[in-house]
Amino acid sequence: LGVSLGVPFEYMIGASIAGSIFGDMTSPISSDAIVASMATNCDHIEHIRTQFPYALVTGTIAFICYVILGFSI
């Protein structure tokens, strides 16, 4: 869809990677989050709750950047 609309391939790959990292950081069923909370001996939901604000800020910045890029193409 992006190629047919003329979106550069690099933007599509970047948006996919940014979205998958955001989902990985905020999902309570993510294997990375489960392993990280087990390795640090932290309550799993508390681990997700503490990293959620950081993921939300960076995800919002990425979203704004991609909206700006989308309108500038």
Secondary structure, DSSP 8 states (H G I E B T S, - for coil): -HHHHT--HHHHHHHHHHHHHHHHHH-TT-HHHHHHHHHTT--HHHHHHHHHHHHHHHHHHHHHHHHHHHHH-
